[in-house]
Amino acid sequence: MPSTSPLTEAAAAAELERLAALIAYHNARYHTDDAPEISDAEYDALIRENAAIEAAFPHLVRADSPSVRVGAAPAAHLAKVAHARPMFSLDNAFSDEEVGEFVGRVRRFLNLGEDEPVLLTAEPKIDGLSCSIRYENRRLVRALTRGDGQVGEDVTTNVRTIADIPATLPPHAPDLFEVRGEIYMEKDAFAELNARLLAEAEGTGKDARQFANPRNAAAGSLRQKDAGVTASRPLRFFAWGWGETSNLPGDTQSTVIAAIRSWGFPVADAFRPANTLDAALDTYKAIEAARADLRFDIDGVVYKLDRLDWQARLGFVGRAPRWGLAHKFPAQQAQTTLRDIDIQVGRTGKLTPVARLEPVTVGGVVVTNATLHNADEIARLGVRPGDRVVLQRAGDVIPQIVENLTRDEPRAAWTFPTLCPECRSDAVAEEGEVDIRCTGGLICPAQRVERLKHFVSRQAMDIDGLGEKTIQEFFGLGWLHSPADIFRLHQHREELLTREGWKEKSVDNLLASIEARRAPDPARFLFGLGIRHVGAVTARDLVKAFGSVEAVAEVAIRAHDDPTARAELTGVEGIGPVVADALAAFFAEAHNREAWADLLGQVAPPAYVSNVRASAVSGKTIVFTGSLETLSRDEAKAQAESLGARVSGSVSAKTDLIVAGPGAGSKLKKAAELGIEVIDEAGWAAIVAAAAQS
């Protein structure tokens, strides 16, 4: 993977924006439509690049980042049901060294000695559709797909037709237990199904509905409206974990999986414990060597920490558990011809070149385009329409063109446009940036529409019914120019009823969705404004620090000319000079302040409310110093944040509490000077224990 160190903060924010949109699109194609356009390796590379940039610029993490999202929204024709416990996905590794780093992180977080063994389990990563199957009083009552991790699709009736899944559990099983696993289709069964579908279509005049690969066949078969169709499809199931349960039949991953197997659920034959890192990697190599001979598709090996008490301490970060990892198999390359280079204009005005390719099949997926990132990347590759290029599918780079096989052929160089293709405004690169942006701002239709789409997106205001096509339609009609116009759409109700595709129920549903967002979550509201460099995490940090979006705006307006106000912004943990400058610049623009005032005339975001547990340290700023003996610094920080406290790395007049271990030095001296309360590690443990009991 290319190092992210040369990236400027502005370039990193722009790249995260591009990746968020691209990954969301491919999530929907894969999880909801069952029609992926890129290979798993290409998708993994997008995720990997996003994670690398977020690691280098953690304050730029966006709400629509794949690090805080899982999968895609549930399909429209299936009922949506919230998971009792979120159904998270795993982070990925692509090398033995990264697996070693994973074990090292576990050791550091848990404060383990080098001699203490870290026991793992290893099993094949089945390429299917994740499903959670709930048993109450040992009877199957509900089955949900993963969906977006929080809400899944109710496929209970269809799951009952799968022979691998028991309708009841034995008497010794817990009263409540959710078995989680993968619904899949074997390779031979997949081929037979496609052949049958082709034969059924012959002579009917209709095109055969064939599936691209076994994973798509399994997903499409499970999501049928008619359970009879699902029953006719050869679906299988492997169990790999659990969700909510009234009682766990063991204290390790291995023993609980063994219990699930004893209840009649298939578990991968290759599931096995690994007492050392080398043993885990040996299992990976053995499974990879047998991959081609397996009856089903796999795309890697999953490692999980075996001890469940350690899993509980490690917890989760973003969308993934700290105690699990997917070690993906290496992928392939392919050659094709570059037909043309198009320019796409994003929400922030960035001009992104996209390579249009001669369709090429890579790993069963047809690829027709690839990003070229920016003008520097085009110059590096020397690509022009007509060139023969190599597409990289390894996991260590963004899926992209990595080599130009015909760069020495005499052909005119492709030049980056100097005008925006949407509004013909100048397209220039700001000082210190490689990205070229349209200077048209709000007069550029691409930016206006993209900003509106961002404002209503699921990660921002989450307004149902205002999809891309609808926004384009209303923008073309002149009904939408700014976010505030969304809340005036009720004025066009009668006109909307006369338009094709709009009925009274759909119009009323849309208007009801809009009305339901007049008191939006303040952080999502601030993120929805589309201020450069203000991602989801940054927006929440801001409203948490200042209490409301109005207070954030008030400080940002003053920060343009007032160094004290600017210092207030940069004093918030995670808010650097680039974010402060972006906020000040946004509110310095008269048209932005007018749009802001107009919007606040339509909505009333409430004050920030934390979802953490109330405790004796809620709202306080804590500094941990010295050596902690019973837990790592990461675990201590996670505990503090879960209790509503803010953790700082330095002592100041704003510090409320010092937790000091052996070896604490200058920070203790400064705490004494400022009269700040100091407690030891045992005192901190007592605070955590008291909060757990309240």
N, C-alpha and C positions, 0 to 999 in steps of 0.2 A: 504494500500500500504506500503511495507517495506520502512523504512526511507532511504533516499539517503545519509545521513550524514556520514556513515562509508566508503563510496566510496572514493577511491583515485582519483585524477584527471585522471590518466592513465586508471584506471578501468572504470571511467565514460565515457571517450572518446571511449573506446573499446565497452562498452555497447550501446552507441549511434550509433556506426557504425553497430552493429548487428541489432539494432532495425530499423534503416533506411532501411537496405536491406530487412528485414523481412516484414516491413510494405509496402514497395514498391511492393514486390511480391504479397501480399494479396490485395493491391489496384488494381493491374492489374487483378487478378482473380475475384474481385468483380465488378469493374467499367467497365472494358473492355471486359472480357470473360464471365461475368454474371454467373460465376461458383465458388462461394466462397468455401474455404476449412475450414474456421473457422467461429464461430458464431460472431454476432455483438458484444456481450459482450466481447469475447476474443479479437477482434480487438480493441474495446474501451480500454481494459486494456493495450494493447501495446501502444496506443496513450498516455494513462495516465502516464505510466511509463516513456515514452520518455519526456513528458512535465515536470515531476518531476525532472528528471536528468538535463534537460536544465535549469530549474529554479535555481538549485544548482550550475550549471556550465555554465552560459550564454555565455561565450566566446568559448564554444565548439560546439555551434549550427552548424549543417551541412547544406549544400545546399539541400541535399536530405532528410532533416528532414521533418516529417509530419507537423511540426509547420510552415513550409514555403511552403508546397505543399497542394493541394486539389485534391482528387480523383486520376485519372490516365489519361494517354494519350488517346486521342480519338481513336476509332477503325479505322483500316486501310481502310475499305471499304466505310467509310462515309467522306464527305468533311470536312476539318478542317476550322473553322472560329473563329476569335478572338472575345471575348466578348467586347462590347462597354464599359462596366464596369465589373471588375473581379467578378466572382461568388464565393464568399468565403463560407466556411463552418463555423460551430460554435464550440466553445470549449464545453467540456462536464463537467457535475457535476454528482456525484453519491450519494450525501447525502444532507439533509436539511442544514447542516452546510456549505457546499460548496456554496449553493445558497446564504446563508447569507453573505459569504465572497465576492461573486460577487457583491451584493448590496453595501457592504462596500467599495469595490474598486471603484465603480461608485461614491460614495459619496466623497471619497478622491480625485479622479481625478478631479472632478468638483468643489471640495472645498465647498461642501454643508453642511449646518448645520444639526444637528441630527433631528431637528424638521421639516425640509423640506421634504415633501413626495417624494418618488421615485416611480412613477407610471409605472407599467409593463403591458404587455399583456401576456397572456398564451394561448397556443394552442397545440393540439396533434402533435407529431413528426411523420409524416406519413412515413412508410417504403416503399419508391418507388424510382423513378428516377427523379432527379431534372432537370427542364427544364426552359429556358427563352424564352418567346414568344414576339416578337417585332411587334408593330403596328406603321405604318407610315400613316399619314392622315386617321387614324382610321381603316386601313386595315391590316390584318395579312400578314407580308412580310417575316418573318424568325423565325425559332424556332431552338434553340441550346440546346444540353445537357450541363451539367456542365463541362464535360471533366476534364481537370486538373485545372479548375478555371480561367485560362487565355484564353484557346482555347477550344471550344466545337465542337460537331458533328452536322452538319446540318441535321436536321430531319424534315424540314419544310413540305415536302409533306406528311409524315406520320402523323404529328400532325394535319394536316387539316382534317384527318378522325375521330378525337376524338370529339364526340358530345358535351362534356362539354366545349370545347374551341371555343368561338365565332369567326367567320370569320371576323367580323367587330365590331367596338365599336360604341356606340351611339354618336350623334352629339356633346354633351357637354363634351366628353372625350378629353384629350390633343391630340395635333397633333402627338406627338411622345410619346410612352409609352411602356415599356417592363414589361410585367406581368411575375412574377416568381412563380413557384410552383412545385408540385410533381405529376408526372404521376404514377398511381398505378393500381392495379387490386384487386377487392374485393375477399374475401376468397372463396365464393361460385362459383364465375366466374372462379377462378383459378382451383378449383376442376373439374368443368365442362370442362374446356379447356384441362386439362390433360387426362380426360376420353375420350374426342373427339380425341386427338392425338393418344391415345392408340388404339381406335377403327379404325382409319384411317390406322394404321400400320398393323393391322391384315390381314393376307393372302398375304401380299406383300413381305414377307421374309426380311423386313427391321426392324431394332430396332426402337421402338417408341421414339421420341424426347420429353421427358417429362421434366418439370421444377421442380427444387427443392423446390421453394417457390414462393409466389405471387410477391415478388420484382423482382426475376430473370425472371419471366414470363412477367412482365411489361417491363423490360429492353430489353429482347430478342424480344418482339413483336414490340417495338418502333423502334428498330434498323434494321428492315427488309429491304432488298434491294427492295422488292416489296411492295409498299404501299397497294396493295390489301390484302396482308396477314395481315398487321397492321389493316386494316379496319375490318377484320373478327375477331379480338381479342377484348375482352371486356375491353378496357382501359378507365380509369377515370382520372379526374384531380382535384386537390385542389390548390387554389392560397394561397400563404403565404407572398408574398413580391413583390418587383419591382427592375428593373435595371435602365437603362438610361431613362430619361423622360424630355420632354420640359416644363412640369409644373406639380407640385404635387397638387392633389385635397384635400389638408388638411395639417395640421401642426403636426399631431400625427400619430402613427402607426395605431391606431384604426380608425381614420377618413379616411385614405387612403385605408385601407382594406375594409371599408364599401363602399367606392366609387367603388372599384374593384368588390365587390359583386353586386353592383347596375348595373354594366355593363354586368352582366350575367355569371360571373365566380363563380363556387362553392367555398365556404370557409367553413372550418371545423365548425360544429355546436357548438363545445365546445370552439371556440375562444371567449375570454372574457378579459376585463380589470381587473387588480388586483391593488387595491389602496394601499395595504400593502404587506410586505413579507409574513405574515401569510395567506393572501388571495391567493397569488400565490401558496403557498404550499398546501392550501386546494384544489385548482383547480387540482394540481398534483395528490393528493390523490383520488379525485373524478374520474379523467380520468383513473388512474391506476385501480380503482375498477371496472370500466366499460369496461376495455380493452378486456376481453374475449368475451364480447357481441357485440363489434363493428364489422361492416361489413368488415373492412380492418385492416391490421397489423399496429401497432404503436410500437415504442420502447422508448418512453419517451415523455416529454413535453418541448416545447420551450418557453423561456421567452425572451421578447425584451423590451427595454426601450421605453416607449410610446412617449415621446417628441422627435421630429425629430431634433430640434436644439441641444438638448443634444447628440443625436446620432452623429451628425456632429462633435461636439467638441471631443467626445470620440474617434472617428475614429477606426482604425484597428491596430492590432499588429500581425505580421506574417501573418498567413492565416485566421485569425478570427477577427470579430468585437469585440470591447470592450463592446458594448452595447447589446449583445445577449448571450444566454447560452442555451444549451440543457441539461435538467435534465433527465438522463437515468434511466430506470427501472432496478431493481436488477435482476441478472441472476441466473444460476443454477450450480449444480455440477453433475458429472457423474463418474461412475466406469468403469475401463477397465483393461486389462492385458498388462504389458510392455513386448513386444517381444524381443527387443534388444536395445543396445545403440551404436550409430554410432558417429564418429568424423568427423566434418567438419572443413576445414582449410580456414580461411578468408584472406582478402587482407593484413592485418598486421601480419599474421602468427598465429593469435589466434586460438587455438584448442577449438571448441565448441561442447560439447556432446549433442546429439539429441536423445530423446526417441522415438523409433518406437513402436507404440501402436497397439493393436487389435482395428480395426475400431469401433468407437462408435458414435452414433448419439446424438448430443446435440443441442437442439433447432432447429432441422431440418437440421443441418450441420454435415457432417461426418468428424470426427477428427481422424487423423492417426499418428500424431507426435506432440511432444511438446519439447521446449527447456529445457535443464537441467542446462544451464548457465555455470557452472564450476565445478571443483573437490570438492570444499567446499559444493556446493549445493547437489551433489551426496552423500557426506558423511553425510550431515544433514538428508537427507531423507532415507539413507541406501538402496537405490534402486538397484535392480539387475534384469537381465532378468528373467521373470517368476513371478515377483511380481504383486500383485493386487493393483492398485493405484487409487487415486481420482484426477480428473481434476477439477480445480477451474475455474468457469466462472463469478465470481463476478468482479465488476469493480475496486476493491481496490488493486489488485495485477496483476503482469504479468500473462497471461494465461500460466499455468504451472501445474506440478504435485505438489499438496500441502500435500498429505498424502500417506504413504505406509501402506496398510492394512495388509501386510504379512511380515513385516520386521523381525518378531521374528521366522519365519520359518527357519530351518537349510538349508542354501544355501550359497555358496561361495560368498564373497564380490567382486564387480566389481572394477577393478583397472584402474586408468587413465594411458594411454600409456606414455612411456618415449621417444618414437620416433615419429616423424611426419609420419602419414600414407601415405603421398604423396611422400616425398623424403628421408625418413629414417634418417633425421638429428635429433639431440637431441631436445627434447621438454622440456623446463624449464620455471619456473616462475621467473621473475625479482624480485629483492629485493623490498619488500613492496607491491607486486601485488599478487592477487589470480589467475589471468589468466595465463594459460600455453601457451607458444608460440613456434613455430618452429624457430630454429636458422638458418635455411637454407637460409633466405633472398632471393636474386635474383636467387639462384640455385633451389629454390623450385618452381615447376611448378604451384602449386595451387596459390602461391602468385603472380607469374608473370602474370598469366592469370587474376586473380582477380584485379591486379593493372591496367592492360590494359582495363578491363571492366569498372573499375571506371573512368579511364581517358576519355573514350569515352561516358560515361553515360550522360543522359539528363541534370543533374545538373552540370556537368563539361563541357567537350568540345562539347557535344551534336552532335555527328556525326551519322547521319542516315545511316542505312545499316550495321553498325558494331555491331550486336547483339552478344549474348553469343555464339551461335553456330558458327557464322562466325569467331569470335576471336579464338575459339577453333580450327576450321579448319585451319586458317592461322598460328596459333602457331604450330600445328602439322606438317605443311608443312615447318616450319622453316622460314617463311616470317616475323613473328612478334616476337621480343624479347624485344623491348623497345618501348616507345611511339613514338620516332622519326621514327621507322620503318613504322608506319602508313602512314607517308607522303612520303614514298618510295614505297608504294604499286603499284603505276602506272607502276613501272618497271616490275611487274608481270602480266600486263594486258593480254597479249597473252596467258600465262599459265592459267590464271583464266578463260578465255573464253572456254577452253577445259574441264573444270570441270563440273560435273553434277549439274544442277540447276542454272547455271550462263549463262545468255544471254547477248548480247551486250548492251541492254538497262540497265539491272540491274548493269552491271559492270560500265558503264559510269555514272549511277546515284550515285553509291558508290564513285567513284573517284571524282565526282563533289562535293559531300558532304564533302569529305576530303579537297579538294582545298578551299572550302568556309570557312574553319576553320584555314587558315594560318595566320589570324590576329585576334586571339581570345580575348574575354573579359579577361582582365588580372586577375581578381579575380577568375573567373571560371578556368582559366588556372592553377593558383597557387593551387587551391583546387584539381584540377585533378591530381596533382603530387602524392597525397596520403600520404603526410607527416603526421605522427602521430600527433594527437591533433590539426591539422590545418583544422578546419571545414569551412563551407561556410562563416559564419559571420567573423571568424578570418581572413580568406584569404582577405576578402574585407577590413577589418580594416587595414591590413598590407599594401595592395597596396594603400589604401587611404592615409595612414600616410607617406609612402615613395615615392609614385608617380608612381612606375613601379615595375614589377616583378624583373627586373634586379637589381634595388636598394635594394629590399628585400633580394635577394640572396647575394648581396655584403655585407650587414650588417650581415647576418646570417653566412657567411664564416668567417668574422672577429670575430664574437661573440664566436667562439670556444676557442680562446686564449686571446681575448681582452675584459676586463671587461667594458670598455667604450661602445663598440659596443653592448654588452649584455644589458647594461643599456638603450641603444637606443631602443632595442626591448621591454623591459619591461616597458619603458616609454609610449608606445602606450596603450591607454585605452583598457582594456579587454585582454591584452597580459600578462600572468603571467609567472613565472619561468619555469613551465612545458612546455609551448609552446616555450619559448625561447630556452630551452634545446633541444627540439625536432628539431627545425630548425637548431641549431648549429650542432647537431649530424648528421642530414641528409646531410648537405653540407660538413661535415668533411670527409665523406666517398668518397674516390677517384672515385669509380665506379658511385656514384650518381652525382658527379661533371662532369664526362665524359658524362653521359646520359643527364644531363642538357645542357651542351655545344652542344651536338649533336642535341638536341631538338631545341635549339635556332637557330641552323643552318637551321632549316626547317620552323620555324614559327616566327612571329614578333608581340608579344602582344603589343598593343598600351599603352600609358600612361593612368593612371586612369582618368576617366571623371565622375564627379558626375551628377546624374539625378535630383538633387534638384533645387529649384528656385534660381535664382541669387538674391542677396540682399546685403545690406550694411555690413552684418556680414558674408558673404560667406568666408569660409576658415579661419575664426577667432576662437579662443578658448574663450569660455564664462564661467563664474562662476556665478551661482545664489546663493545668500546668504540672510539670514534674512527671514522674513515671507512675502510670497506673498499673496496679499489680493483678487485679482480678478481671479486668476487661481492657480491650484495646481502646485507643482514642476514637476510632471510627464508631465502635459500639457505644461508647459514652456519648458521643455527639448524637447518634441516632436516638438514644434514650432521652436526651434532653429535648430534642425537637419534638418527640412524641408527647412530651409533657408540656408543650407550648412555650418552651424557652428558646431563646436565640443564642447560638454559640459563637463566640468571637475569639479570634486568635490573639488579641492584644487587650491590655488593661487600660481603661480610661474612666473618666468620671461617670460614664453611662453604664459601667459594669456594676452588676448587682451582687454577684456571688463568684467566689473563686473556689474551685475544687482542686486541692493541692496534694500531689503525691510526693514521694521521696525525690530529692534533687531539685525541687522548685527553687528558683533563684530570684532574679531581678523582678519578676512579676509579683512575688510576695512582698518585696520591699515597696513597690509602687502601690500595692493594695493597702499596705499599712499606712502609707502617706495619705491615701484618699479615704481611709476609713471603711474599706469594703470588707464585708463578711467573708471569712475563709473557713472552709470545712475540709475534712479529709475524705478519703475514698469510702470509708465506712459510713460517714454522714450522708454522702451522696446515695449510697445503696439504700439507706433508710428512707430517703425521699422517694426513690423509685418504688420501693416496696409499699410505702403508704399510698402512693397514687394508684398502684395496682389493686389495692384493697378497697378504695373508695368507690 
